[in-house]
Amino acid sequence: MSECNKILRGLRVGDLVTHALYGDRWVGLIIDFEEVFDSKSKNRKIKALIQIQPGTDFEGFFKRTSPKDRINDNRGFVSVHWLFKIKERK
């Protein structure tokens, strides 16, 4: 397994995900990933571009986030460390 896959924790573009702090009512679709380097600490962060699903409790979630992480009210970037893939029920 590559280091990138370890960091992404098995998340892929097209996955439905929930947020660790907001639970199952927060549902988003991964559209893309972005790698961000912090020049001061020389650390890298991987963020997922998320589209919040319409009709969920957190529609408009990105209205209250930092402008640098917001694309619009329902689309923005979230650190992959907060995201968990929704598993299919059989």
C-alpha positions as CSV (number, residue, x, y, z in Angstrom):
1,M,0.0,0.0,0.0
2,S,1.4,3.4,-0.9
3,E,1.8,6.2,1.7
4,C,-0.9,8.2,-0.1
5,N,-3.4,5.3,0.3
6,K,-2.5,5.0,4.0
7,I,-3.2,8.7,4.5
8,L,-6.4,8.6,2.5
9,R,-7.6,5.7,4.6
10,G,-9.2,3.9,1.7
11,L,-11.2,7.0,0.6
12,R,-11.7,7.5,-3.1
13,V,-13.4,10.0,-5.4
14,G,-17.1,9.1,-5.6
15,D,-17.4,7.8,-2.1
16,L,-20.2,8.9,0.2
17,V,-18.7,10.0,3.6
18,T,-19.8,11.2,7.0
19,H,-17.9,13.5,9.3
20,A,-16.5,12.3,12.7
21,L,-17.9,15.3,14.6
22,Y,-21.3,15.4,13.0
23,G,-22.2,11.8,12.6
24,D,-24.5,10.0,10.1
25,R,-26.7,13.1,9.4
26,W,-23.7,14.8,7.7
27,V,-23.4,13.2,4.2
28,G,-21.0,14.3,1.5
29,L,-19.7,13.0,-1.8
30,I,-15.9,13.1,-2.4
31,I,-15.3,15.0,-5.6
32,D,-11.5,15.4,-5.5
33,F,-8.4,15.5,-3.2
34,E,-6.0,18.4,-2.6
35,E,-2.6,18.2,-1.0
36,V,-1.6,21.3,0.9
37,F,2.0,22.1,2.1
38,D,2.6,24.3,5.2
39,S,5.8,26.1,4.5
40,K,6.3,27.0,8.2
41,S,6.0,23.5,9.7
42,K,6.9,21.6,6.5
43,N,3.9,19.4,7.0
44,R,1.5,18.3,4.4
45,K,-2.3,18.0,4.7
46,I,-4.6,16.1,2.4
47,K,-8.1,17.6,2.1
48,A,-11.1,16.2,0.2
49,L,-13.3,18.4,-1.9
50,I,-16.8,17.5,-0.6
51,Q,-20.3,18.1,-2.0
52,I,-22.8,18.1,0.8
53,Q,-25.9,16.1,-0.3
54,P,-29.1,18.1,-0.8
55,G,-31.9,17.5,1.7
56,T,-29.6,16.5,4.5
57,D,-29.5,18.2,7.9
58,F,-26.2,19.9,7.0
59,E,-27.1,21.4,3.7
60,G,-25.3,24.7,3.5
61,F,-22.6,23.4,5.8
62,F,-19.8,25.4,4.1
63,K,-21.5,28.8,4.8
64,R,-19.8,28.7,8.2
65,T,-16.4,27.5,7.2
66,S,-13.2,29.4,6.4
67,P,-13.4,31.2,3.0
68,K,-10.2,29.4,2.0
69,D,-12.0,26.0,2.4
70,R,-15.3,27.1,0.8
71,I,-16.2,26.8,-2.8
72,N,-19.9,27.6,-2.3
73,D,-22.5,26.9,0.5
74,N,-22.6,23.1,-0.2
75,R,-19.1,22.5,-1.6
76,G,-15.7,22.8,0.1
77,F,-12.6,21.2,1.5
78,V,-12.4,19.0,4.6
79,S,-9.3,17.3,6.1
80,V,-9.5,13.5,5.3
81,H,-8.8,12.8,9.0
82,W,-12.4,13.8,9.8
83,L,-14.1,11.6,7.1
84,F,-15.4,8.1,7.2
85,K,-16.7,6.1,4.3
86,I,-20.4,5.1,4.4
87,K,-20.6,1.4,4.2
88,E,-23.3,-0.3,2.2
89,R,-26.0,-2.2,4.0
90,K,-26.9,-5.6,2.7
